Amino acid sequence: MIRRDLNRIVGGGAGILGFILAALLPPAAAGPGGSLQRIDEPPAGKLYHGLFYSHVEGDDQPENGVTEADVRRFEKSVGKGVAWVYFSHNWFEGRAFPREKCAWINQIGKVPYIRLMLRSHMDQYRPDPQYALQKILDGKLDADLKAWGRAAREFGQPRLVEWGTECNGDWFPWNGKYHGGSKKTGFGDPAKPDGPERFVAAYRRIVDLARGEGAANITWVWHVNWSNSPAKSWNDLANYYPGDTYVHWVAVSAYGTQGPRETSTGSLKSKLDAAYPRLRHVAPSKPVLLAEFGTDVRNSHVPATEWADAALRDILGAGYDRLIGFCWWNERWQNDDNPAHDSNLMLLDSPPLLQGYRTRLEEAKEKVQEAPILIPGGP
């Protein structure tokens, strides 16, 4: 998603509590022959309900502030459980596998969904030399990535992992714009644009390194924005697809307004109708996840209750046959020094919006899959 905040970096990292919690966990879930397990798509006709929730206020927002209390409160408020808890693992806070957070998420019966964010800052629309794609390809981060994959395997429990979030959006530093763009002479196949081609190669390397360490408990997600930015042919989402061997699920972000001053936005349906056929064309055998959606709850130009009600009707309807899940982006963030301009996409901050969300879930309760489905792990 596009966030226009001040972005001061905050410190963090796994503490000793994480190792204590991990020690208390039951043995790793095992399938036939003792193999690790990973989360599978839900039964036909069902949709997973996920949660992103970050309650940290102001501009110090690393997108990983969710707590167990937040999960419990959210589930009670909307009247439905969630299958996964979605959070960012920013490498500017530490490169070690986020054991502590994954421990409590698993202990309450959810699957951790990790946005693996190889970045040294949260600023947008600029490159990040420390984590340039070529550094990944040159093996500069191999030791840390292997250690991450090894820790994921040793931790044992299933998890969803994505790297390269919204790769066709130039707000993130892994977008092809910062790695060769439309040029075709500096890397790999001379028929393909270098920027997206480097991304694909880096994605494959990250997955190969984790699998090489035995992390068969990861369901790998490839995540794009519903539209391309910049809107150039070389930046089309299809150019970023790593291939069926490296991806279990494909995911998309599609938002309404992301601030109180935006005067218009398209419906969720208009955005899914634009992206969904393209995703099905690129990866016809893969299920589709609406990884991020939401709208500003205070926007007076596009009422959140109306936008969200229409969105949920479309999500829970029968229009997208391979859609397997959805997740509202619950977050506040600061845009400038005027609090009146702050963005707020928190469902629980708007009683009418919350009630509408709860009502739609209750009406479609037979379609909502709360418990994760597990299968034997592997590529």
C-alpha positions in Angstrom: 0.0 0.0 0.0 1.0 3.6 -0.5 1.7 5.4 2.8 2.6 9.0 2.9 4.1 9.3 6.4 7.1 10.9 8.1 8.7 7.4 8.6 11.1 7.6 11.5 12.7 4.2 12.2 12.1 2.6 15.5 14.2 -0.1 17.1 13.2 -3.6 17.9 14.1 -7.2 17.7 13.4 -10.6 19.2 13.9 -10.8 22.9 14.5 -13.7 25.3 10.7 -14.1 25.6 10.5 -15.4 22.1 12.9 -18.3 22.9 10.9 -19.1 26.1 7.6 -19.1 24.1 9.1 -21.2 21.4 10.3 -23.7 23.9 6.7 -24.0 25.3 5.2 -24.7 21.8 4.1 -28.2 21.0 6.3 -30.2 18.6 6.3 -29.1 15.0 3.2 -30.2 13.1 4.0 -33.2 11.1 2.4 -34.9 8.1 3.1 -38.4 6.7 6.6 -39.5 7.4 7.1 -36.8 10.0 7.4 -34.0 7.4 6.6 -30.4 8.2 3.2 -29.0 7.3 2.2 -25.7 5.6 -1.1 -24.0 5.2 -3.2 -24.9 2.2 -6.1 -23.1 0.4 -9.5 -23.5 2.1 -12.2 -26.0 1.0 -14.1 -25.1 -2.2 -16.5 -22.2 -1.6 -14.8 -21.0 1.5 -12.7 -17.9 2.2 -10.0 -17.4 4.8 -10.4 -14.4 7.0 -7.1 -12.8 7.9 -6.0 -10.0 10.2 -3.5 -7.1 9.8 -3.6 -4.9 12.9 -1.0 -2.3 14.0 -2.0 -0.1 16.8 1.2 2.0 17.1 0.3 5.7 16.9 2.0 8.5 15.0 4.8 8.2 12.5 6.8 5.5 14.2 5.0 2.7 12.4 6.9 -0.5 11.5 3.7 -2.4 10.7 4.4 -5.1 13.2 2.6 -3.8 16.4 -0.1 -6.5 16.6 -0.5 -8.2 19.9 -2.5 -11.2 21.1 -4.9 -8.8 22.8 -5.5 -7.1 19.5 -6.3 -10.4 17.8 -8.8 -11.3 20.6 -10.4 -7.9 20.5 -10.8 -7.9 16.7 -12.3 -11.4 16.6 -14.8 -10.5 19.3 -15.7 -7.3 17.6 -16.3 -8.7 14.1 -17.8 -12.0 15.4 -15.5 -14.2 13.4 -12.1 -15.8 13.9 -9.0 -15.2 11.7 -6.9 -17.9 10.1 -3.7 -15.8 10.0 -2.0 -12.8 11.5 -0.2 -10.6 9.0 2.8 -8.4 10.0 6.0 -6.9 8.6 9.4 -8.3 9.4 11.6 -5.3 8.7 15.3 -6.0 8.4 16.1 -2.5 9.7 14.9 -3.9 13.1 17.0 -7.1 12.8 17.5 -9.9 10.4 16.8 -12.8 12.7 13.7 -14.8 12.1 10.8 -13.2 14.2 10.5 -16.1 16.6 8.8 -14.3 19.4 5.9 -13.0 17.4 5.4 -16.3 15.5 5.4 -18.2 18.8 2.3 -16.5 20.3 0.5 -16.4 16.9 0.9 -20.2 16.6 0.0 -20.7 20.3 -3.4 -19.1 19.7 -4.1 -21.3 16.7 -3.3 -18.9 13.9 -0.7 -19.0 11.1 1.9 -16.2 11.0 1.8 -14.4 7.7 5.1 -12.6 7.3 5.9 -9.7 5.0 9.6 -10.3 4.6 10.7 -6.7 4.2 14.4 -6.5 3.2 14.8 -2.7 3.6 16.8 -0.3 5.7 14.1 2.3 6.0 10.4 2.9 5.5 10.7 5.8 3.2 8.9 5.5 -0.1 9.7 6.3 -3.7 13.4 5.9 -3.4 15.9 3.1 -3.8 17.5 1.2 -0.9 21.2 0.5 -1.8 21.7 -1.7 1.3 19.2 -4.2 -0.1 19.5 -3.7 -3.8 18.3 -6.7 -5.9 21.8 -7.1 -7.3 23.2 -7.6 -3.8 20.7 -10.4 -3.3 21.7 -11.9 -6.6 25.5 -11.6 -5.8 25.0 -13.6 -2.6 25.7 -10.7 -0.3 22.7 -11.6 1.9 23.0 -15.4 1.5 24.2 -16.0 5.1 21.3 -14.1 6.7 18.7 -15.6 4.3 20.0 -19.1 5.0 19.8 -18.5 8.7 16.3 -17.1 8.3 15.2 -20.2 6.4 16.9 -22.5 8.9 15.2 -20.8 11.8 11.8 -21.1 10.0 12.4 -24.8 9.6 13.5 -25.3 13.2 10.6 -23.4 14.5 8.5 -25.9 12.7 5.0 -24.4 12.5 3.3 -23.5 9.2 3.6 -19.9 8.0 2.8 -17.7 5.0 5.7 -15.7 3.7 5.9 -13.0 1.0 8.9 -11.1 -0.2 8.6 -8.2 -2.7 5.3 -6.8 -1.5 3.4 -4.9 -4.3 6.4 -5.3 -6.6 4.8 -3.5 -9.5 4.4 -0.3 -7.3 7.4 2.1 -7.3 6.7 3.2 -3.6 8.7 0.1 -2.6 12.5 -0.1 -3.4 12.4 -3.5 -5.0 10.2 -2.2 -7.8 12.0 -2.6 -11.2 12.2 1.2 -11.6 15.2 1.2 -9.3 17.0 -1.9 -10.8 17.2 -1.3 -14.6 13.6 -0.5 -15.4 12.8 -1.0 -19.1 16.4 -1.6 -20.2 17.1 -5.0 -21.7 20.9 -5.0 -22.1 22.2 -5.1 -18.5 20.9 -8.4 -17.2 19.7 -11.8 -18.3 17.4 -12.3 -21.2 17.8 -9.4 -23.8 14.1 -9.8 -24.6 13.0 -9.0 -21.0 13.1 -5.7 -19.1 16.0 -5.8 -16.6 14.1 -4.3 -13.6 11.4 -7.0 -13.3 13.8 -9.7 -14.5 16.1 -8.9 -11.6 13.2 -9.0 -9.2 12.2 -12.5 -10.5 15.7 -13.8 -10.1 16.0 -12.4 -6.6 12.6 -13.9 -5.5 13.7 -17.3 -6.8 17.0 -17.0 -5.0 15.3 -16.2 -1.7 12.9 -19.1 -2.0 15.7 -21.5 -3.1 17.9 -20.5 -0.1 15.0 -21.1 2.4 14.1 -24.4 0.8 17.8 -25.4 0.8 17.6 -25.1 4.6 14.6 -27.4 4.7 11.9 -24.7 5.3 9.1 -26.9 3.8 6.6 -25.3 6.2 6.4 -22.0 4.2 3.5 -21.2 1.8 5.1 -18.7 -0.5 3.0 -15.7 -1.6 3.6 -13.5 -4.6 1.9 -10.1 -3.9 1.2 -7.3 -6.5 -0.8 -4.1 -6.5 -4.0 -4.0 -8.5 -2.5 -1.4 -10.9 1.0 -0.8 -12.2 2.9 2.2 -11.0 4.5 3.5 -13.2 1.9 2.6 -15.8 4.4 1.3 -18.3 4.4 -1.9 -20.3 7.8 -3.0 -18.8 6.3 -2.6 -15.3 3.3 -4.9 -15.9 2.7 -7.3 -13.1 3.1 -10.3 -15.4 6.8 -9.4 -15.8 7.3 -9.9 -12.1 5.9 -13.4 -11.8 8.6 -15.9 -10.5 6.9 -19.0 -11.9 4.7 -21.7 -10.6 7.6 -23.6 -9.0 8.3 -20.7 -6.6 4.8 -19.5 -5.8 1.9 -21.2 -3.9 -0.6 -18.3 -3.8 -0.8 -15.1 -5.7 -2.1 -12.0 -3.9 -3.3 -8.5 -4.6 -3.8 -5.2 -2.8 -6.8 -3.0 -3.6 -7.8 0.0 -1.5 -10.4 2.7 -1.3 -9.3 6.1 0.0 -6.1 6.1 2.1 -6.6 9.5 3.7 -9.3 11.9 4.8 -8.7 14.4 2.0 -9.0 12.1 -1.0 -12.0 13.1 -3.0 -12.7 9.9 -5.0 -11.7 6.3 -5.5 -12.9 3.4 -7.4 -14.9 0.6 -5.9 -13.1 -2.6 -4.8 -14.9 -4.4 -7.6 -13.6 -2.1 -10.3 -10.1 -2.8 -9.1 -10.5 -6.5 -8.7 -12.1 -6.7 -12.1 -9.0 -5.1 -13.5 -6.5 -7.2 -11.7 -8.2 -10.6 -11.2 -8.2 -11.7 -14.9 -4.5 -10.7 -15.2 -3.6 -12.8 -12.2 -5.6 -15.7 -13.5 -3.8 -15.4 -16.9 -0.3 -15.2 -15.3 -0.9 -18.0 -12.9 -4.0 -20.0 -13.9 -3.3 -22.9 -11.4 -2.8 -20.7 -8.4 -5.4 -19.4 -5.9 -5.8 -15.7 -5.4 -5.7 -13.8 -2.1 -7.0 -10.3 -1.4 -4.0 -9.7 0.9 -4.8 -6.0 1.6 -7.9 -3.9 1.3 -9.5 -1.1 3.3 -10.6 2.5 3.2 -10.1 5.6 5.4 -12.9 5.6 8.0 -13.1 9.4 8.4 -13.2 10.3 4.7 -16.4 12.4 4.1 -16.1 12.3 0.3 -16.3 8.5 0.0 -18.2 7.1 3.1 -16.4 4.1 4.5 -19.6 2.2 5.3 -20.8 2.4 1.8 -17.4 1.5 0.2 -16.8 -1.4 2.6 -20.4 -2.8 2.3 -20.1 -3.0 -1.4 -16.6 -4.5 -1.1 -17.7 -7.2 1.2 -20.7 -8.1 -0.9 -18.3 -8.6 -3.9 -15.7 -10.5 -1.9 -18.3 -12.9 -0.3 -20.3 -13.3 -3.5 -19.5 -15.8 -6.2 -17.8 -13.5 -8.7 -14.2 -14.6 -8.2 -14.0 -18.3 -8.4 -10.4 -18.7 -7.2 -10.4 -16.1 -4.5 -9.5 -17.8 -1.2 -9.2 -15.1 1.4 -9.3 -11.5 2.4 -7.7 -9.2 5.0 -8.6 -5.7 6.0 -5.6 -3.4 6.6 -6.1 -2.0 10.1 -3.7 0.9 10.6 -3.4 4.6 11.4 -0.5 6.7 10.1 0.6 10.3 10.1 0.8 12.2 6.8 2.1 15.6 7.9 2.1 17.8 11.1 -1.6 18.3 11.0 -3.5 15.5 12.9 -6.6 16.3 10.8 -4.7 14.9 7.8 -3.8 11.6 9.5 -5.0 8.4 7.8 -7.1 6.0 9.7 -8.1 2.6 8.3 -9.0 1.0 11.6 -12.3 -0.9 11.5 -12.7 -0.6 15.3 -12.5 3.2 15.2 -15.8 3.4 13.3 -18.8 1.8 15.0 -21.1 2.0 11.9 -18.3 0.5 9.7 -17.6 -2.2 12.3 -21.3 -3.1 12.6 -21.6 -3.3 8.8 -18.5 -5.5 8.5 -19.8 -7.8 11.3 -23.2 -8.1 9.7 -21.8 -9.1 6.3 -19.6 -11.8 7.9 -22.6 -13.1 9.8 -24.7 -13.3 6.7 -22.0 -15.2 4.9 -20.9 -17.3 7.9 -21.0 -20.5 5.9 -18.4 -19.1 3.5 -15.9 -17.9 6.1 -13.1 -20.4 6.9 -11.7 -19.5 10.3 -9.3 -22.4 11.0 -6.3 -22.9 8.8 -6.2 -26.1 6.6 -2.8 -27.9 6.8 -1.1 -30.2 4.3 2.3 -31.9 4.2 5.0 -29.3 3.5 7.3 -29.1 0.5 7.8 -27.1 -2.7 
